[in-house]
Amino acid sequence: MKFNKSVVLLALSSSLLTACFDDESKKTSISLDQINAEEAKTITQVALSKVEVETESKKANQLFDEIFNADVDRSPMTQTYLGIKKDYDKWDEYTEENSLKELNFTKENLARIKTIDTSKLDAQTTISYKLFLQSLENDIADYKWRLHNYPVNQMFGLHSQVPAFLINQHSISNIKEAKDYIARVNGTKKLIGQLVESLKLREKNGIIAPKFVFAHVIRDSNNILVGAPFSDGEDSTLLADFNKKITKLSLTDEEIKSLTSELNDALINSLKPGYQGLISYLTELETKADTRDGVWKLPDGEAFYKNALKRTTTTDMTSDQIHQLGLSEVTRIHNEMRVIMKKVKFKGDLAAFFKFMRNDKQFYYSNDDAGKKQYIDNAVALIDDMESRLDTLFLTKPKAKLKVKAVEAFREKSAGKAFYQQPSPDGSRPGIYYANLYDMDSMPSYQMAALAYHEGIPGHHMQISIKQELEGLPQFRKFGRYTAHTEGWGLYSEMIPKEIGLYQDPYSDFGRLAMELWRACRLVVDTGIHSQKWTREEGINYYVTNTPNAELDALKMVERHIIMPSQATAYKIGMNKIVDLRAKAKDELGDKFDIREFHDVILRNGPLPLNVLAQFIDEYIASKS
């Protein structure tokens, strides 16, 4: 408004003004002349400032993207995840030398972005600058913790990532890409060798995974070596994948035979000895492992866990505060469950109701191919129905498609209950909601809706696809993540369908609460294990006692806590923050509050720390007020 007013004032002639006034007024007209001069000076300064802001902001965003692209250029695997086929025949480097090299790049990049004049950045670029600066500083500070993890475990690691990567990420559309696939298989001997060396370095520093991890990893590694060309029988996992992909090409029989022969050689001479070396070392290392499960056992474990909680939650909450929040949330949700228990006229206490929900066959699909297909089909139907209702909740919707898929056989026994894999930015590969159907007794029908909403729509698929499709943000904000924001949205997405009339079946609504209860228990058990020295068995017992989930769920969850300290605290803390921010916006805006606009603020700024997310909501409230 001030800028427009100045333009109007300057458009007026002083002579016209003075002609309208008497002598006394002429004194005023002189003052107006002086004001006009000041306004003109201000406008010039504003215009100059605007140009400077545009110039410096553009320069900053170009630098952010330049650094991001350079990081991608050094990571062949990241390139493939992003749909870039530049180094399509290579793997990343997993060595201490490379870690140090990356640290030096980070320090150089920190110095580069500190040359930016932050006083001349627009609001959005200022946020980007602060996020980028914090990310670089955190990476440098966390270098000392680089060994405080378990590179192979029951949930992830190169041993399972290699086949999953080749199957799900490495597409083949021509002979060159087929040969790139073969080259990557040939490169696995070196890659897995680097993995073994990194495990030996951790062993030297007193960092060895708990004993239970080894059986999972050794089994999954052996699974990769089952079938042709390693043994008689059906094709192995990778040979079957390769043959399926190349048969879709327009190749001669001779070309197919030649490519298959090359892959067989790579599997036998590179991949097999690589995995055998890993299995051999893990078998030896297992004898040195113990049953202490918390990271308190690691060097400076208490400080490491405190830092991990800070990074995961993007808050300053202490372990004790998180533990107490979990206990209070468990109590609240239990009370809401008792209301549903009365609605369905169940006779008995909550523990008996949990047992009923856990064991009654009406809530479970058959544990065969027909039951698994029915589960996938029904999950697809739930997602399709939710997608048809999005206009009531969202202004922005993703362009990327979503596929529902069962976890592959080679990793289903140890993989998590469900997870999401993001689509390629170019749209050539859809997002995938993976459901683990290894044990159908762990996948009750009453939890199906909440699970599909969390991993698919309106959960991670909307969130991650939309952020990748955003325009005007630097790439590190489109492809980065803050776990509390990401998983907080996922859990919040389980709740919002209820607000548009879904979960009409009380058992399904119980399932929604059961999923939220599960995340509340995570606050208790994660801090219990890593801060209060709970045993694995104590953690499992807490879940079994306080939730309706199957014992296998509890077992897998506790094992997840153990190898991913702090990660599971993100869900409930993130959801609570989003719910609190929404309540604040509704309270302050009243009738002006629009749930679709609120969701746009959450999703259209990319992943954010929770305190920065709060700033965006405050700005949204101010703009509507």
Secondary structure, DSSP 8 states (H G I E B T S, - for coil): -HHHHHHHHHHS-HHHHHHTS-HHHHHHHHHHHHHHHHHHHHHHHHHHHHHHHHHHHHHHHHHHHHHHHHHHHT-HHHHHHTT--TTTT-----SHHHHHHHHHHHHHHHHHHTTS-GGG--HHHHHHHHHHHHHHHHHHHGGGGTTSS-SS-SS-SHHHHHHHHHHHT---SSHHHHHHHHHHHHTHHHHHHHHHHHHHHHHHTT----HHHHHHHHHHHHHHT-SBTTSSSSB-HHHHHHHHHHTTS---HHHHHHHHHHHHHHIIIIIHHHHHHHHHHHHHHHTT--S--SGGGSTTHHHHHHHHHHHHHSS---HHHHHHHHHHHHHHHHHHHHHHHHHTT--S-HHHHHHHHHH-GGG---SSHHHHHHHHHHHHHHHHHHHTTGGGT-S----S-EEEEE--TTTTTTS-SEEEE---TTSSS-EEEEE--S-GGGS-GGGHHHHHHHHSTTTHHHHHHHHHH-SSS-HHHHH---HHHHHHHHHHHHHGGGGGT---SHHHHHHHHHHHHHHHHHHHHHHHHHTS---HHHHHHHHHHH--S-HHHHHHHHHHHHHSTTGGGHHHHHHHHHHHHHHHHHHHHGGG--HHHHHHHHHTT-S--HHHHHHHHHHHHHHH-
